[in-house]
Amino acid sequence: MKTPDIDAKAVKTENSQSASKEIATLIPGGVNSPFRSFHEVGGHTIFFKAAQGSQLTDIDGNQYTDYLGAWGPAILGHSPPSVVKACQEAVESGAVFGAPSLLELEMAKSVIRHFPSIQQIRFVNSGTEAVMSAIRLARGYTGKDIVIMFEGAYHGHSDSVLGSTTHQSSAGLLGATRERTVLTPFNDLDALTIALNKHCGQVAAVIIEPVCGSMGVVLPEPDFLQGVRKLCDDHELVLIFDEVLTGLRVAKGGAQALYGVSPDLTTFGKALGGGMPIGAYGGKREIMSALMPIGEVYQAGTFSGNPVTMAGGIEVLRLLDDDAVYRVLETRTAQLFNGIAALVEDRSLPIQLQRAGSMFSIIFSDHPVLNFQDSKRIDAERFAKFFHLLLDNGVYLPPSSVDAACVSAAHTSQDIDDTIEMVEHAFKRVF
Ligand SMILES: Cc1ncc(COP(=O)(O)O)c(C=O)c1O
C-alpha cells in the first residue's frame, strides 16, 4: 500500500467484478455468509486468492492491508508458518477419525490453561454450534426455557439467538422460539432486573458478549458484567459468556480475565482454531456433566474435535502463551487507534473510536455508542464512502459500519503508518 493519492484508485478489480456477477447466479447473493456481501457499502465484492501475514492478495493481483482478520480468526495474521505446518502434518496423518485423538486431550488442556473458568470443554465446528449447544445445555441443566440476550448482540445463526427483533433477525423461525428469547438493552442492569423478574422461574440462561463486536465495539460500563453475574446468581440461572470473538482478542484469558467476572459457561470460536473451522463451549463440570453420554443433553458432530483443527488450535494457543505476542498486538492496535484519534481530534470529526484489545471500530456518529439504540444512529452513507476510498487504495475494512475491525500480531509498524495516512486522506474526502 504505497499510494498516498487517494483520488487515484490504486486497485483495478475487473476479475473480481466479473466473478461476483457469475457467482451470484450459483450462490445466493454470491456469498456463503451474508456479512461478506457489500450489501451495506455497495459495489461488488473482492475475491481473494491468498492471505499472508497482514496482507490479502485478490484475484486481480492487488494487495490489501487487512483489518477484517477473517472476522476475527487471524489474530497472528494469515497463515502463520508453524500453524500451517501443524495443520499439514495433521492432514497427512489422517484428517478425521470419528474417534478420539490425543490432540483433543492436548487442546482441552491448552484452553483450560488460558481460561480458568473452564473445567470441561467440548469442541465443535463453529461459533454458531457452540452457542446453540451451550443454550441447549443450559436449558437441559436448569429445566427452564427462556434465554435472555442483549439487543444488538450477534451470537451466530441458531434459532434461539435469532428469535428476536435485533438487527440479525430471520424469517423461518418458529413463533415458539421467538417467544422464548427475551431481549434487553446492553449496559442496563435495571432493564435486566425487570426482564428477570417478569420471567421469574422460567429463565435458563443469560447469554452475553462481554464486549459487543457487532454494534460497534461496545464496552461494558464499569460494574455492568459484575451486576449481570450477581443477578444470574440471585436467580440461579446459567450465565453464558459468548467469547467467540473476544476469547483471545481482548486479552489473554478473554473478557472474563480482563473484567474479572467468571461465567458458568463460555463459548469460543474464531481465533481458537488457527484459521481452521472451530467452535467450543465449556465451563463448570457440574453443568457440562449434563451432556450425553453421561447426561441427557444431546450434542454431536462428525467433524467435532477433528485432528487438523485441534493441531492448529494447539499451536495458536502455544504461540499466544508468549506475552510478547500480546505486547505486539497492543502496540500495533494502540498505534493505529491513537493515530486515527489524533486525526479525529484535530478536526473535531463526528467519529467515535471504540476498542478492546486488538478489536476496534471507527464509528461514524457524533455520540458514543453504548447500546443498540445508539448504534442505529450511525452515518452509514458516509461510512460507505470511507470504506471504498480505503478499499480502492489497498486497505480492507469489514464492509459494515458496525462490525469490529481487527489488528493482528503480523501487522507491521509501517502497515499502520500507511493506513493512518490513508485514513487521513479519506477523512478529508468524506468530511
Ligand atoms: C460473538 C459471536 N458469537 C457467535 C458467532 C458465530 O460464529 P460462527 O460465524 O463461527 O458461526 C460470532 C460470529 O461472528 C460472534 O461474533
The ligand as a Tripos MOL2 file, in Angstrom:
@<TRIPOS>MOLECULE
LIG
   16    16     1     0     0
SMALL
NO_CHARGES

@<TRIPOS>ATOM
      1 C1        -19.8610  -13.1920   19.4080 C.3       1 LIG1
      2 C2        -20.1350  -14.1790   18.3140 C.ar      1 LIG1
      3 N1        -20.7900  -15.3170   18.6110 N.ar      1 LIG1
      4 C3        -21.0360  -16.2450   17.6720 C.ar      1 LIG1
      5 C4        -20.6310  -16.0570   16.3730 C.ar      1 LIG1
      6 C5        -20.9040  -17.1200   15.3360 C.3       1 LIG1
      7 O1        -19.7130  -17.7420   14.9740 O.3       1 LIG1
      8 P1        -19.5920  -18.5090   13.5570 P.3       1 LIG1
      9 O2        -19.6500  -17.4590   12.4970 O.co2     1 LIG1
     10 O3        -18.2900  -19.2360   13.6360 O.co2     1 LIG1
     11 O4        -20.7520  -19.4490   13.4730 O.co2     1 LIG1
     12 C6        -19.9610  -14.8870   16.0220 C.ar      1 LIG1
     13 C7        -19.5450  -14.6560   14.6160 C.2       1 LIG1
     14 O5        -19.3640  -13.5490   14.1520 O.2       1 LIG1
     15 C8        -19.6950  -13.9200   17.0140 C.ar      1 LIG1
     16 O6        -19.0410  -12.7820   16.7380 O.3       1 LIG1
@<TRIPOS>BOND
     1     1     2 1
     2     2     3 ar
     3     2    15 ar
     4     3     4 ar
     5     4     5 ar
     6     5     6 1
     7     5    12 ar
     8     6     7 1
     9     7     8 1
    10     8     9 2
    11     8    10 1
    12     8    11 1
    13    12    13 1
    14    12    15 ar
    15    13    14 2
    16    15    16 1
@<TRIPOS>SUBSTRUCTURE
     1 LIG1         1 GROUP 0 **** ****
